[in-house]
Amino acid sequence: MTGTTERMLREAGLDPDQVRRIVGNALAEDLGPDGLDITSVATIPPEQNDTADLVARADGVVAGLAVAAAVFELAGEVTGADRTVEVSLVARDGERVARGDVLATVTGPTRVLLTAERTALNLLCRMSGVATHTRAWADALAGSKAMVLDTRKTTPGLRALEKYAVRAGGGTNKRMGLHDVAMIKDNHKYAAGSVTAAYRRVRAAFPDVPVQVEVDTLAEAVEAVEAGANFLLLDNMPAPVLAAVAAAVGDRAELEATGGLTLADAAEVGASGVDFLSVGALTHSSPILDIALDLRTE
């Protein structure tokens, strides 16, 4: 992987070593135990070079161009190509693109370009689909203070990439996992006996860790804040109840609406006074953005 690609990944908040592992595993799925793209090896001389364009087949928001660049570069490494692939980005992550737009150009051994094609597109299309979906939510919340959040409902192994795509689409990230933020949900409350008991146990065990508390009623919200919580998840509450919680809590806690949210009601929920809307569908149900690799033939 080139230094330029590593720098772009770091600027995106991605760990180049983690991206290398993700891409390596994805390429291994395609290349099998012998590390071969048998069709390309059979049909294309090793010395042949070509240029190809990554082209949008639909309108949307692009995300993951540096990841796609990493795929082409690492495919050259794992296949033992004696020449490198050069990647030139035309678009930028977070930009709106239109059908027919060239997003990037890749030049290098033709075998490598075609070996890397599907892995690069799988990641780029997936990330761009998440970014496109997120942008629709961000647009729906325009004019309110609320922002759209992702959740842990991510594709196993791709969480860092999908959460980056959310950021590229104008959203923001919640916790990365179970290790960095304590989230007291209903089952934790039931096991501990109450909101207050659960909160106090977390605070005693991990005094410096951010704590979020899921509540189902206005009374629970008030109880959680009085126990010391400063971030509440308001689960499956209609907009009028959200507004009542916001009025009762004031600026004592950040408020996140969660559960059963749709784009159709996003503006109403955003206007209720909450700070965030968490939407699992950003990462578990976003359709891909269709992008293709077109080999230049002239």
C-alpha positions in Angstrom: 0.0 0.0 0.0 1.5 3.4 -1.0 2.2 6.1 1.5 -0.4 8.3 -0.2 -3.1 5.8 0.3 -2.1 5.3 3.9 -2.2 9.0 4.5 -5.7 9.3 3.0 -6.9 6.5 5.2 -5.5 8.1 8.3 -7.1 11.4 7.3 -10.4 9.6 7.1 -9.9 8.2 10.7 -9.2 4.7 9.4 -6.3 2.6 10.6 -4.2 1.5 7.5 -3.2 -1.8 9.2 -6.8 -2.6 9.9 -7.8 -1.8 6.3 -4.9 -4.0 5.1 -6.3 -6.9 7.1 -9.8 -6.4 5.9 -8.7 -6.2 2.3 -6.3 -9.1 2.7 -9.1 -11.3 4.0 -11.5 -10.2 1.2 -8.9 -10.9 -1.5 -8.2 -14.3 0.0 -11.9 -15.2 -0.3 -11.6 -14.7 -4.1 -8.1 -16.0 -4.7 -8.4 -19.3 -2.7 -5.5 -21.4 -1.4 -3.4 -21.0 -4.5 -3.8 -17.2 -4.7 -5.0 -17.3 -8.3 -7.5 -15.5 -10.5 -7.6 -18.4 -13.0 -9.6 -16.5 -15.6 -7.3 -13.5 -15.7 -4.2 -15.7 -15.6 -5.5 -17.8 -18.5 -6.6 -14.9 -20.8 -4.2 -12.0 -20.1 -0.5 -11.9 -20.7 1.5 -10.9 -17.5 3.1 -8.0 -19.3 -0.2 -6.4 -20.4 -1.0 -3.0 -18.9 -4.3 -1.1 -19.1 -6.3 1.8 -17.6 -9.7 1.4 -16.1 -12.2 3.9 -14.6 -14.4 3.5 -11.6 -17.7 4.9 -12.8 -20.9 5.7 -10.9 -23.9 3.8 -12.3 -26.4 5.8 -10.1 -26.7 9.1 -8.3 -25.5 9.1 -4.7 -22.8 10.0 -2.2 -19.4 8.3 -2.6 -17.4 6.9 0.3 -14.4 4.5 0.4 -12.2 5.7 -2.5 -9.0 5.3 -0.5 -10.2 1.8 0.6 -10.7 0.9 -3.1 -7.2 2.3 -3.9 -5.8 0.0 -1.2 -7.5 -3.0 -2.8 -5.8 -2.4 -6.1 -2.5 -1.8 -4.6 -2.6 -4.8 -2.3 -3.9 -7.0 -5.0 -0.6 -6.3 -6.8 1.3 -7.3 -3.7 -0.5 -10.6 -3.1 -0.4 -11.7 -6.7 3.3 -11.0 -7.0 3.0 -8.5 -9.9 6.3 -6.9 -10.9 4.7 -3.5 -11.6 2.6 -1.3 -9.3 -0.9 -0.1 -9.8 -1.4 3.7 -9.9 -4.6 5.1 -8.6 -5.8 8.6 -9.3 -8.9 9.8 -7.4 -11.2 12.1 -9.3 -14.0 12.4 -6.7 -13.8 12.9 -3.0 -15.5 11.0 -0.2 -18.7 12.7 0.9 -19.3 14.3 -2.5 -22.6 13.8 -4.4 -22.0 12.0 -7.7 -24.2 11.4 -10.7 -24.7 8.4 -12.9 -21.8 8.4 -15.4 -19.3 10.3 -13.2 -15.7 8.9 -13.2 -14.7 8.5 -9.5 -11.2 7.2 -9.9 -8.8 5.9 -12.6 -6.5 2.9 -12.1 -3.5 2.0 -14.3 -1.4 -1.1 -14.0 -1.1 -4.8 -14.9 -4.4 -5.8 -16.4 -4.4 -9.0 -14.5 -4.2 -7.1 -11.2 -6.9 -4.7 -12.2 -9.4 -7.5 -12.9 -8.3 -9.6 -9.9 -9.0 -6.6 -7.6 -12.2 -5.5 -9.4 -14.9 -7.3 -7.4 -13.3 -6.8 -4.0 -12.8 -3.1 -4.6 -16.3 -2.7 -5.9 -17.8 -4.7 -3.0 -16.3 -2.4 -0.5 -16.8 0.8 -2.4 -20.4 0.1 -3.4 -21.2 -0.9 0.2 -19.6 2.2 1.8 -21.1 4.5 -0.8 -24.5 3.0 -0.2 -24.3 3.7 3.5 -23.1 7.2 2.8 -26.0 7.8 0.4 -28.6 6.6 2.9 -27.0 8.6 5.7 -27.1 11.8 3.6 -30.9 11.3 3.1 -31.4 11.3 6.9 -29.0 14.3 7.3 -31.0 16.2 4.7 -34.3 15.3 6.4 -32.9 16.7 9.7 -31.7 20.0 8.2 -32.9 22.9 10.2 -33.0 21.1 13.5 -30.1 20.6 15.9 -30.5 16.8 15.7 -28.0 14.6 14.0 -28.3 11.0 12.7 -26.3 8.3 14.5 -25.3 4.8 13.6 -25.5 1.8 15.8 -23.6 -1.5 16.3 -25.8 -3.2 13.7 -22.9 -3.4 11.3 -21.6 -6.1 9.0 -19.2 -8.3 11.0 -15.6 -7.3 10.2 -16.6 -4.1 8.4 -17.7 -1.9 11.3 -14.8 0.6 11.0 -15.5 1.1 7.2 -19.3 1.3 7.6 -19.0 3.8 10.5 -16.6 5.9 8.4 -19.2 5.8 5.6 -21.8 7.2 8.0 -19.5 10.1 8.7 -18.8 10.7 5.0 -22.6 10.9 4.5 -23.1 13.6 7.1 -23.9 11.4 10.1 -22.0 10.8 13.3 -20.9 7.7 15.2 -22.1 6.2 18.4 -19.9 3.8 20.3 -17.5 1.6 18.4 -18.3 -1.4 20.5 -18.9 -2.8 23.9 -15.6 -1.6 25.2 -15.6 2.2 24.8 -19.1 3.3 26.1 -21.4 1.7 28.7 -24.9 1.4 27.5 -27.5 0.4 30.1 -30.4 -1.1 28.1 -33.6 -2.7 29.3 -32.1 -6.1 30.1 -29.4 -4.5 32.2 -32.0 -2.5 34.1 -34.1 -5.7 34.7 -31.0 -7.6 35.9 -29.9 -4.8 38.2 -33.3 -4.1 39.6 -33.8 -0.5 38.4 -32.3 2.3 36.3 -30.7 3.9 39.4 -29.1 0.6 40.5 -27.7 -0.2 37.1 -26.3 3.3 36.6 -24.6 3.3 40.0 -23.0 -0.1 39.4 -21.5 1.0 36.1 -20.2 4.2 37.6 -18.6 2.3 40.5 -16.9 -0.2 38.2 -15.9 2.2 35.4 -15.9 5.8 36.8 -14.3 7.3 33.7 -16.3 5.6 31.0 -19.2 7.5 29.2 -22.6 6.0 30.2 -25.8 6.0 28.2 -29.1 4.9 29.7 -32.1 3.6 27.7 -35.4 4.7 29.0 -39.0 3.9 28.0 -41.0 6.6 29.8 -40.8 10.2 31.0 -40.6 9.0 34.6 -37.6 6.7 33.8 -35.9 9.6 32.0 -36.2 11.8 35.1 -35.0 9.0 37.3 -32.0 8.4 35.1 -31.0 12.1 35.1 -31.4 12.4 38.8 -29.2 9.4 39.3 -26.5 11.2 37.3 -26.9 10.1 33.7 -26.2 12.7 31.1 -27.0 10.8 27.9 -30.4 9.1 27.5 -31.7 6.8 24.8 -35.4 7.5 24.4 -36.8 4.2 23.1 -39.8 4.0 20.8 -41.3 7.3 22.0 -43.6 9.3 19.7 -42.6 12.9 19.0 -44.9 14.5 21.6 -43.4 12.3 24.4 -39.9 13.1 23.1 -40.7 16.8 23.4 -42.0 16.3 26.9 -38.8 14.5 27.9 -36.7 17.3 26.4 -38.7 19.9 28.3 -38.3 18.0 31.6 -34.7 17.2 31.2 -33.5 20.5 29.7 -29.8 20.7 29.2 -29.0 18.1 31.9 -28.6 15.3 29.4 -28.1 14.7 25.7 -31.1 12.9 24.2 -31.2 10.2 21.5 -34.4 9.1 19.9 -34.2 5.4 19.0 -36.4 2.6 17.7 -38.7 2.4 14.7 -37.6 5.7 13.2 -38.4 6.3 9.5 -37.3 9.0 7.0 -41.0 10.1 6.8 -41.0 11.1 10.5 -37.4 12.3 10.8 -38.2 16.0 10.6 -40.9 15.7 13.2 -38.6 13.8 15.6 -35.8 16.2 14.9 -38.0 19.1 15.9 -38.9 17.5 19.2 -35.7 18.8 20.9 -33.6 15.6 20.8 -30.0 15.8 19.9 -29.7 12.6 18.0 -31.7 10.0 16.0 -30.1 6.5 16.0 -30.8 4.5 12.9 -29.6 0.9 12.7 -30.8 0.8 9.1 -27.9 3.0 8.0 -25.6 0.0 8.3 -27.9 -3.0 8.3 -30.3 -2.1 5.4 -28.6 0.4 3.1 -28.7 -0.7 -0.6 -25.4 -0.4 -2.4 -24.6 2.5 -4.7 -24.0 0.9 -8.1 -20.4 1.5 -9.2 -18.6 -0.3 -12.0 -15.0 -0.8 -13.3 -14.8 0.0 -17.0 -11.6 -1.1 -18.8 -10.7 1.5 -21.4 -10.7 -0.2 -24.9 -9.4 2.6 -27.1 
